[in-house]
Amino acid sequence: MQKRMLFIMHQATSDPGRIGEAALAYGFEPVICRHSCGDPLPQSIDDYAAVILFGGPMSANDDHLPAIRAELDWLEMPLREKKPFLGICLGAQMLARVIGGNVMHHERGLHEIGFYKVRAQPDGKNLFDDEQYFYQWHSEGFSLPIGNREIKRLATSEYFDNQAFSIGSAFGVQFHPDVTEEMVKNWCRRVAHRMVLPGAQAYDRQLEGQATHGKFTDIWIERFFQNWLLPNEEKIDLFPISGID
């Protein structure tokens, strides 16, 4: 039976983008659950090889929204069962909350909307280049609890201290490795008013960033999938580096 991967998404129009393409390339069958749109969360994840919780316009602090509250509670399942888990943006913030961190706005009201430099931390050297640019779309960040040696901070950025972390087989990334060029264009068209927020990049600069840095996101996804799901198996070269300047 083909391996299945659970994608929990937060809008009817949400697209798994590059992450969905990578899952298919690695032989996984994506199963999309749009819980906030009415799909039930699975009561068991035994039949899934991994779980990915994607981003969305909500806040991880929106406990008054039944879907967010239910997902926060549900996250204890993949953590308890040590199921490979990835939280992206909102998903990472929800994971941070569940393990004891806080989700909050930047103290100076800054936002990351566009491509921003992410710097690897010592525990993240196997996943990140020393410096690499990723697409971001968020106004809130998160803290990590102090004292839990299993929690590893993997990457940081100038505006937000926590860009990636892990706890066992669960990972959270504040940036959006899923975003494609078409998704960048759609998001900018649909929420154009956010381009003027403090720290946000203009539309043209975002497209320039996509042209310059987007191809390296594919390489990062390959590196991540190998370490996350296939650490002891033969490397599958999905996105050859040759030809990239």
N, C-alpha and C positions, 0 to 999 in steps of 0.2 A: 504494500500500500504506500502511496506517495506520502512523504512527510508533509504535515500541515503546519502553517504558521498563522497565529491569530493576530489580526490587525484591529485594534480598537481605535475608531476614528470618531470625530466629534461634530461633523457637519454632513449634510446630505451630499454636498459637492466635493467633499474632501478626497484627495487623490494621494495614494502612497508614493507616487513619483519614482525617484531613483531607488528607494528602498524596495518598492514593489518589484521593480525590474531586477534588482539583485537577488531577491528571494526566488523569483522564477528561474534565474540563471543558475542558482545553486540547487535547483530541483525541489523547492518547496511549493506547496499549493497555498496561496494566500487565502485566508478566510476572513472576510471583513465583517466586523460587528460595529454598527453605528448605534451605540448604546444610548447616546443623548437624543437620538432620533426615534427611539422606541424599541430597538433590538435588545433582547435580554442578554445579560452577561452570562457566559457559560458557567454552570455549576461545577464543572470539572475541566481541568486542562490536561488531563492524562493523554488525550489524543493529539496534543500540539507539541511540536518540537521546541517552540519558542513563542513569546508574546511580545508585541510591540504596541505601546500606547503612544499615539501621535499627539500633535498639538491641536490647538483650538482657540477660539476667541474668549473662552471663559478664563477665570482665575482659579488657581488651585485652592484659593481661600473661599471659594463660593460654596460654602457648606449648605447654604439655603437652597441650592439647586439639587434636586434629588439625584440627578445623574452623577454629578461630581461627588456628592457624599457617598453614593453607592460604589463608585469606582475607587475612592480612597479606601473604603472598607474591603473591597474585592482584592486590592493589591496585596493584601496580606497572604493571599493564596499562592501566587508565584514566588513570593519571598519565602514562605514556609516550606514550599515544595522544592525550592532551589531550582526552579524552572528558568532557563535563559530568558531574560527580560531586558527590553530596551525602552526607555522613556525618552521621547523627543519633545523639547520645549515644555509645553504644559505637562506632558507625561513625565518629564524629568522633575519638574516642580512638585508634582503629586508624589512621586517616589521620595523626594527629599522630605516632604511633610510626613510621610508614613514612617520614615526611619528616625524622625525626631528633629528635622530641620525646620526652618521658617521660610515663608515666601513673602517677599516684600518689594516695594518700589525702590529704585535707586535713590540714595539719600540726597542727590542733587537734581532729581527729576529727569535723569538722562534715559534714553532709549537706545536699543540696538535694532535698527531696521536697515538692512543692507549687508554688505560684506565687511567683516571685522576680523582683525588679527587675533588668533587664538594661540596661546603659548603652552607648550607641553610642560607638565610638572614631572618630577623624577619618576613617579609611579606610572606616568602615561607615556614614557618614551617608546614603548613597544607599539603604541597606537597612533601617536602624533609625531609629525615633524616638529623640530624646535619651534618653528613659527609657521602658521598656515592660516589662510583666510577661509571663513565659512559664512554662509548666509544666515542671517539672524532676523527674527521678527518678534520682539518681545519688549515689554515695559517693566516686567517684574523679574527678579532674580531670586536666588535662594541661598540659605546658609546650610551648613552641614553640622551635625552635632559633634561636639568635642568629646574625645575619650573612647570612642569606638574604633579600635584598631583595624577592624575589618573594612571600614569605610576608607576609600582611597580617592584623594583629589587628583584627577588626571590632567586637567587643563584649566587655564584661566584666560582672562582678557583684561584690557585696560579698564573698562567700565564695570564689569561684573567678575568678581573673584572666582566664582565657580561656573565653569563652562562644561565640565565633564567629571563624572565620578563613578565609582563602582562600589558595590557591596556584594561580595560573593559573585554569583553569575548574573547579577542585576546591574545594569548600566543606565546612567542618565546623561543626556547631552542637551545643553541649553540651545545649541544651534540647530539648523535644519539641514541635515544631509539628504533629506528626501526631496528637496525642492529642485525642480527643473526650470529651464528658461521660461517655458510657457507658464509655469506656476508663478514665477516672479512677476511676469507681465500681468497675469490675472489678479494677483494680490494687490499690486500697485494701482490697477484700474479700479478695483472694487473698494479700496480703502485709501484713496489718494490723499485724504485729509491728514493722514498720519505722516506724510512726508515732511511736514513742517515741525514735527515734534523735536525737542532738544536732543541732539545726537543722531537723528535719523538722516539717512542719505537720500539725495534727490534721485528721481527715477533714472535719469541718464547715467548717473554714477553706479546705480545698481546693475544696469545692463552691462556697463563696462566691467564691473566686478564679475558678473556671470561669465562674460567672454574670457576673462583672464583666469579666474579661479575655479569655475565650475567643473572643468575636466579633472582637476585634482581631487574633487569631492568623490568622484567615482573610485579613484585609487584608495582614498581613505575608507570607503565603504568596503572594498575588497579586503583591506587590511583588518578592518573591524570584524567582518564576518568570519574571517579565518581564525582570529583569536577568540571570538565569542562562541562560535559553533563548531569549528573544525580544528581545534588547536593541535590535535594529534594525527590529523589526516593529511594526505598529500595536498599540496597547494594547488588551487584551481585558479589559473590566471585569466580572470574575466576581463580585466581592463589593462592590457599591456602598456607599459610605460614608454616603450619605444615610440618615437615620433612626437613626444611632448617636450617642448623646449623648457 
